[in-house]
Amino acid sequence: ARRPDGDCEETSGRCAEGGDVMESRKEVTRRLSELVEKRITGRNMVWSREVPFDKGTSSERRVDYVAFRPFMPEQRVEPSSLELGTFEFYEIKSCIADFESGHGLTFEGDENYLVTVPDLAERLRVEHRIPDDCTAVLVPTSDWSRLRRAFGKDSDMHYRSIHRRRTAGELLLSIVKGPYPHVGSTLLPHDDVR
């Protein structure tokens, strides 16, 4: 079934890309997730997926991916490495129904990325629906080998300066206590550093 760009066929759970049904919503989400993991793993960050925030409150929510890169001048841990580090939030949206679901547009990091398919990214840009807290919109390359910046701070996308609202300790604890924490290899202690 042909649908407008970025729409979901609600009855079948299929997502459209370029006017043609590409894959199921679940499959698109899985593939976008793999690209996010490839991006943050390649940057040797501490990260987790499905990170919960404000658990047990009325504002409880879950972020698809939260990653942390400590500030490490000359690859050394400094007293300021934690507080001056960078937290990246990634929210994945496979189609317009996913975007409009009311779930998962939590952007509280130093850098906040909306990850989606190119057609939906363009639709959201044209309709001025990209959240103000979003640093950039990332989309897969045509061969789905990596994520690329569709638009962001450096483009015509409207944005505002983003200031982290939570402490580094709180965010890092959320990553570590998340259901799927990962630590980049260059962040682990080496034998010669004891």
N, C-alpha and C positions, 0 to 999 in steps of 0.2 A: 504494500500500500504506500502511495506517495503522500507525504505530509509536508507542510511548510518547514523551512529550515529550523532545526533545533527543537522541533516538536516531538512529543512522545505519543506513540499509539497506545493510549491507556489500556485498551482492552487486551492488547497482546504484549504490552511491556516492551515494545520495540522503540528504538530511537532513530530519528531521521538525521542524516547528515547530507547536505548538498541536495536535499529534496528526495533522496532515496533512503529506504530503511537500511541502516547499516548493520546494527547488531542490537541485541537486547540491552536494555538499560543496565542490567547487572554486568554484562560483558564489557560495555563501555566504561563503567565505573572501575571494573577490575583492571582494564588496560591503562586507564588514566592513573590509577593507584600505583601500578608498576612503574610508570614513568616518574611519579613523585618520589618513590623509593629510590629509584636509580639516581635521581638528581641529588637527594639529600645524602645518600650513601656515598656518592662520589665526592661530596664535600666534607666527609669525615665528621659528621655531626652526631650529637646525642639526640635521638629522636624516638618518637612513638606514634602509633596510629590509634585512632579512636580514644583520644585523651579527654577524660571527663573533667568538667569544671562545675563548681558550685553544687556538688553532689548533695542530695537530700534537701535542696531548696526548690522554691517555685521557679527559679531561673536556671535550673540544672540543664546543661547541654554538653554535647560532645563535639570535639573538633577532629576532623578527619586525620590531620597530621600536624604535630608540633615538633619543631626541630630547634636545637640550640648549638651555636658555635661560640665557644669562649673567645674572649679577646686574648690572644697569645702573641705578643710582639716577639719576633725572632724565635717563635715556636717554644717559648718558655711560659710557664704558668706564673702569673703575677698576682699580687694581692687583689688587683682590680679585675682579674680575668672573668669572674662571675658577673659582677654588676655591669661591666662594659661589654659583655657578650651580646650576641644578636639572637633573638627568638623569631623564628619564622612560622607562621600559621598557614596551612594549606586547606582550602575547602574545595571539594570536588563536586561538580554538577554535570551530570551526563546529558541532561535535556531540560527544556523549559519547565516541565512539571516538577522535576527534581529541584530546580532553582526556586520555584514558587511554593514548594512544600511547607515552608515555614521552619525548616530544620537546617541547621548547619551553615549559617553565614556569620560565624563568630570570628571576628578579626581583632585580636587584642595583642598581637605581637609587634615587634619592631618593624617587621616586614610581613605583609599579608597578601597571599596569592589566591586568586580564584582560578581553578584549573577546570577547563572545559573543552569541548570540541570547537573548531574554528567558526562554524556557522552560528552556534549559540553565542559565542563571544562577540561576534559582529552584531548580532541581533540586540544583545544587551547594550552594546556601545551606542548603536543607532537610537535605541529607545531610552537612553540615559538611565539605565537601571543598574549600573555597576555600583556597588556600595562605596560610599565615600572613604571608608577605612581600607579599601583594597589598594595595595601598593601597585599591583600589576595583574594582568590577566595572562595566564600561561595556557598554551594550546600545544598539541602534539605536532611534530613536523609531519610532512606528507607521508613519510614512510613509518611513522610512529616509533622512531628510534630514540627520541628525546623530546623534552619540552622546550618551547621557545616562547619568548615574550611577544604576545600579540599587540599589546599596548599597555602603557603604564605611565608612571610619573613623567617620563621623557616625551610623551606623545600628546595627542589632543584630548586624552582622557581627563576628566575632571577629578581631582583628588585634593585631599587636605593633608596637612602634616599629621603624622601618626605618632602618638606618644603612648608608650606602654603604661597600662594602668595597674598592673600587678608587679610585685617584686620578682627579681630574678630567682630568688629562693623558692617562692611559691610556684612559679612556672616550671622550674627544674624538677621540683618534687612531683608535680603533676605528670611530667614526662616519665620519671623513674617509676612512679606508682601506677602508671598507665598499664593497660593489659598487654602491650607489645613493645616494651622498651628495647632500644638498640644503641650501642655505643660504637662510634667510628674508631678504626684501628689506631689512628694517630693520636687519639685522646687517651689511650690506655698507657699506663706507666711502662716504660721500657726498662730492660734489665740494667742499663747503665745509669738509671735515675732512681736511686734509693737513698 
